[in-house]
Amino acid sequence: MTLKLRRIGNSTGVILPKDILAEANLDAGDSVTVTVRGNAIEITRASTDYADAMALVSR
């Protein structure tokens, strides 16, 4: 599937179709981890351990 990058405020983003989110078991409001590998961007569900650790670091 090919999607277009869009301007979102001062950032650039992509709108993920509902069926893609459903297949990945994700929904609006879920936390994700974004990783760049070579010239690919990988989006995965954020682990709760990672989110908890980041919350501690930001205090």
C-alpha positions as protocol buffer text, in pm:
chain_id: "A"
residue {
  index: 1
  type: MET
  ca { x: 0 y: 0 z: 0 }
}
residue {
  index: 2
  type: THR
  ca { x: 131 y: 343 z: -88 }
}
residue {
  index: 3
  type: LEU
  ca { x: 41 y: 641 z: 132 }
}
residue {
  index: 4
  type: LYS
  ca { x: 132 y: 1010 z: 107 }
}
residue {
  index: 5
  type: LEU
  ca { x: 315 y: 1207 z: 373 }
}
residue {
  index: 6
  type: ARG
  ca { x: 112 y: 1507 z: 491 }
}
residue {
  index: 7
  type: ARG
  ca { x: 185 y: 1829 z: 673 }
}
residue {
  index: 8
  type: ILE
  ca { x: 51 y: 1816 z: 1029 }
}
residue {
  index: 9
  type: GLY
  ca { x: 130 y: 2146 z: 1199 }
}
residue {
  index: 10
  type: ASN
  ca { x: 509 y: 2186 z: 1195 }
}
residue {
  index: 11
  type: SER
  ca { x: 557 y: 1812 z: 1143 }
}
residue {
  index: 12
  type: THR
  ca { x: 502 y: 1560 z: 867 }
}
residue {
  index: 13
  type: GLY
  ca { x: 292 y: 1248 z: 918 }
}
residue {
  index: 14
  type: VAL
  ca { x: 104 y: 969 z: 753 }
}
residue {
  index: 15
  type: ILE
  ca { x: -259 y: 873 z: 809 }
}
residue {
  index: 16
  type: LEU
  ca { x: -287 y: 498 z: 867 }
}
residue {
  index: 17
  type: PRO
  ca { x: -605 y: 338 z: 731 }
}
residue {
  index: 18
  type: LYS
  ca { x: -840 y: 168 z: 975 }
}
residue {
  index: 19
  type: ASP
  ca { x: -780 y: -178 z: 825 }
}
residue {
  index: 20
  type: ILE
  ca { x: -402 y: -146 z: 867 }
}
residue {
  index: 21
  type: LEU
  ca { x: -446 y: -43 z: 1232 }
}
residue {
  index: 22
  type: ALA
  ca { x: -686 y: -333 z: 1290 }
}
residue {
  index: 23
  type: GLU
  ca { x: -442 y: -581 z: 1135 }
}
residue {
  index: 24
  type: ALA
  ca { x: -167 y: -451 z: 1367 }
}
residue {
  index: 25
  type: ASN
  ca { x: -409 y: -455 z: 1664 }
}
residue {
  index: 26
  type: LEU
  ca { x: -361 y: -79 z: 1715 }
}
residue {
  index: 27
  type: ASP
  ca { x: -611 y: 202 z: 1766 }
}
residue {
  index: 28
  type: ALA
  ca { x: -608 y: 581 z: 1804 }
}
residue {
  index: 29
  type: GLY
  ca { x: -447 y: 677 z: 2134 }
}
residue {
  index: 30
  type: ASP
  ca { x: -221 y: 370 z: 2155 }
}
residue {
  index: 31
  type: SER
  ca { x: 148 y: 434 z: 2224 }
}
residue {
  index: 32
  type: VAL
  ca { x: 392 y: 320 z: 1957 }
}
residue {
  index: 33
  type: THR
  ca { x: 768 y: 304 z: 1919 }
}
residue {
  index: 34
  type: VAL
  ca { x: 916 y: 442 z: 1596 }
}
residue {
  index: 35
  type: THR
  ca { x: 1249 y: 303 z: 1473 }
}
residue {
  index: 36
  type: VAL
  ca { x: 1446 y: 392 z: 1161 }
}
residue {
  index: 37
  type: ARG
  ca { x: 1622 y: 95 z: 999 }
}
residue {
  index: 38
  type: GLY
  ca { x: 1815 y: 193 z: 689 }
}
residue {
  index: 39
  type: ASN
  ca { x: 1563 y: 378 z: 473 }
}
residue {
  index: 40
  type: ALA
  ca { x: 1259 y: 219 z: 642 }
}
residue {
  index: 41
  type: ILE
  ca { x: 1046 y: 349 z: 930 }
}
residue {
  index: 42
  type: GLU
  ca { x: 914 y: 74 z: 1160 }
}
residue {
  index: 43
  type: ILE
  ca { x: 617 y: 140 z: 1390 }
}
residue {
  index: 44
  type: THR
  ca { x: 550 y: -110 z: 1670 }
}
residue {
  index: 45
  type: ARG
  ca { x: 330 y: -114 z: 1978 }
}
residue {
  index: 46
  type: ALA
  ca { x: 522 y: 41 z: 2267 }
}
residue {
  index: 47
  type: SER
  ca { x: 596 y: -201 z: 2546 }
}
residue {
  index: 48
  type: THR
  ca { x: 464 y: -92 z: 2883 }
}
residue {
  index: 49
  type: ASP
  ca { x: 813 y: -148 z: 3031 }
}
residue {
  index: 50
  type: TYR
  ca { x: 958 y: 102 z: 2783 }
}
residue {
  index: 51
  type: ALA
  ca { x: 682 y: 357 z: 2847 }
}
residue {
  index: 52
  type: ASP
  ca { x: 728 y: 322 z: 3225 }
}
residue {
  index: 53
  type: ALA
  ca { x: 1105 y: 370 z: 3192 }
}
residue {
  index: 54
  type: MET
  ca { x: 1060 y: 679 z: 2975 }
}
residue {
  index: 55
  type: ALA
  ca { x: 815 y: 826 z: 3226 }
}
residue {
  index: 56
  type: LEU
  ca { x: 1075 y: 784 z: 3501 }
}
residue {
  index: 57
  type: VAL
  ca { x: 1347 y: 948 z: 3292 }
}
residue {
  index: 58
  type: SER
  ca { x: 1131 y: 1251 z: 3210 }
}
residue {
  index: 59
  type: ARG
  ca { x: 1064 y: 1330 z: 3577 }
}
